[in-house]
Amino acid sequence: MSMDDISDVELVREFKSGNVHAFDAIVRRFQDRIFRLACVWLYDQQQAADVAQEVFVRGYKGLRSFRFRSAPFTWLYRTTKNVCNEFNRRRQSEPLVDEPGDTSSVPEQQVADYDGARQVRRLVADLPPRQREVVMLRIFEDLSVKETAAAMACREGTVKAMLYKATRNLKLNMERAGLDDE
Amino acid sequence: MNDELNDMRRKYRNITAPPALATRVLASVPKKRARHHGWLPVAASLVAVVVVIGLAPFGLLPQSGKSSTPLRPSLSALATLKPVKPAVSAPNLARLRSVSVPSMPAKPPKLLKPQTNNPIDYEFFKEKYHAHI
């Protein structure tokens, strides 16, 4: 059985037991999700890549003492959030909705990625932080209510309530944006 | 709203990490896993034992003639030794007897009238006895 076929928990278990290929598999499995989240929470993709790198470097040290009380992605998600907060603290003066700089030299795929991330960022920018998190995890990352609750360290009922409010706010924001466009 | 959200979600999920990210990450973590150092105390004690065994003959060899340190006594010589008890002086009984003791106080004078130790009124019992007859 290859590393790509086993579950997240088993993969981390392999890493903890000293399998040298397990960490490569962890990076390959989670890099897109970590990078996407960082793209939305940060200002440019270069920083998002830096954040993802930092998250995995911390994961290399931290996952050795992982106790499996939560899912491995939950651990990585919290680390991503912390690292993004650290990066954002350095640029506190800048607004969350940030226009891209000169993208003429970057590949087409990266420009499309950046555009997608920018749209999501615009959508959730007006939401309160906790609602923003719920939308990102539950709607965009497609986590279950239970997983979202674990990642946000709250109850499932809280997640449902926040998701309801967030969806209502999103609807209002989108209607307002539609009116503004007209 | 749902269509817009789904479209946005699709775009979001199309975002992929740069291809060099994995290489960057793997280059930034240490190549070798941290080694377990549990064998170090064992190795250290082994080295210590080897050193002691290797140097012991030189250290324990009696130096000829002018040795300033005395030879080690053998076990048989140690067995013949008797423990030296510390000298304890016996108590001097004569001195203990000659200690002067103060005299006892004088006894109080005896009472002149004899007193009964039983102050029960026997007349009362006599009357009772007659009453029941």
Interface residues (C-beta under 8 A of the other chain):
Chain A: G18 V20 F23 D24 V27 R28 Q31 D32 I34 F35 R36 C39 V40 Q45 A49 A52 Q53 F56 V57 Y60 Q109 Q110 A112 D113 D115 G116 A117 Q119 V120 L123 I139 F140 L170 K171 M174 E175
Chain B: M1 E4 L5 M8 R9 K11 Y12 R13 N14 I15 T16 A17 P18 L21 A22 R24 V25 L26 S28 V29 P30 R33
